Amino acid sequence: MLMEPILEKRMWPRHQLKIPISLKYSDAKTFHRTWHAGETYDVSVDGMRIVSSAVTDIQPEITLEILCFPPNQQAYSDINEPEPVSMSGVVIWRDIRSGMAGIRLNS
């Protein structure tokens, strides 16, 4: 039996890249907005997979505010502390066991 080829739905390739992040979302029950720590697992032009203990609390379709903290790289030695990069995105999927979630970035 021949297997069907798996078709990739993503338009852009993902690159494994681990960057510390903070994420925030509105809790529909309490309306609290608290920052949670996490890390990117992989990143593309229009999305990312993240790892965070907050994944157990977020639901698909929730909008997240995300701050990425790029590491200080020697290529940019004149920048002592790079500024965090702010973005927002929508949770597309989550896996509670692994603590991972797929985020589609807003343009």
C-alpha positions in Angstrom: 0.0 0.0 0.0 1.4 3.4 -1.0 1.2 6.2 1.5 0.0 9.6 0.6 2.7 12.3 0.8 2.2 14.6 3.8 1.5 18.1 2.6 2.9 21.0 4.5 0.3 23.7 5.2 2.8 26.3 6.2 3.8 28.9 3.7 7.1 29.7 5.4 9.6 27.2 6.8 10.1 27.1 10.6 13.6 27.4 12.1 14.5 25.9 15.4 15.3 29.0 17.6 15.2 29.2 21.3 14.6 32.7 22.6 13.3 33.6 26.0 9.8 35.2 25.9 7.2 36.6 28.2 3.5 36.3 27.2 0.3 37.9 28.4 -3.3 37.3 27.7 -6.7 38.3 29.1 -8.2 35.7 31.4 -11.9 35.6 30.5 -12.9 34.5 34.0 -11.0 37.1 36.0 -9.9 39.6 33.4 -6.4 39.5 34.9 -3.5 40.1 32.6 -0.3 38.5 34.0 3.0 38.0 32.3 4.2 34.4 32.0 7.7 33.1 31.1 8.4 30.9 28.2 10.7 30.2 25.3 10.3 29.9 21.5 10.8 26.4 20.1 10.8 27.3 16.5 10.0 30.4 14.5 8.9 31.4 11.0 7.9 34.6 9.2 4.2 34.3 10.3 4.3 32.0 13.4 6.1 30.3 16.2 5.8 27.3 18.5 6.3 28.3 22.1 6.9 26.4 25.4 5.4 27.7 28.6 3.7 26.5 31.8 0.9 29.0 30.8 -0.1 26.7 27.9 -2.3 24.8 30.3 -4.5 27.9 30.9 -4.7 29.3 27.4 -7.3 28.2 24.8 -7.2 28.3 21.0 -8.2 31.6 19.5 -6.9 33.6 22.4 -4.7 36.6 21.4 -1.4 36.8 23.2 1.0 39.7 23.7 4.5 38.4 23.3 7.9 39.9 24.2 10.9 38.2 22.8 14.3 38.8 24.5 17.0 38.4 21.9 20.4 37.3 23.3 23.3 39.8 23.3 25.4 38.6 20.4 29.0 39.5 19.7 28.1 40.5 16.2 26.3 43.5 17.8 28.8 44.2 20.5 27.9 48.0 20.5 24.5 47.0 21.8 24.9 46.1 25.5 21.3 45.0 26.1 19.1 44.5 23.1 15.5 45.8 23.5 12.7 43.2 23.7 10.8 42.7 20.5 7.0 43.1 21.0 4.4 41.2 18.9 1.0 39.7 19.2 -0.5 36.4 17.9 -3.4 34.0 18.1 -3.1 30.6 19.6 -3.9 28.0 16.9 -3.2 24.8 18.8 -1.9 23.7 22.2 -0.5 20.5 23.7 -0.9 20.5 27.5 1.4 17.5 28.0 4.4 19.1 26.3 3.5 22.7 27.3 3.7 23.7 23.7 1.4 26.0 21.6 1.4 27.1 18.0 1.0 30.8 17.5 0.0 32.6 14.2 1.6 36.1 14.4 -0.5 39.1 13.6 0.8 41.3 10.8 
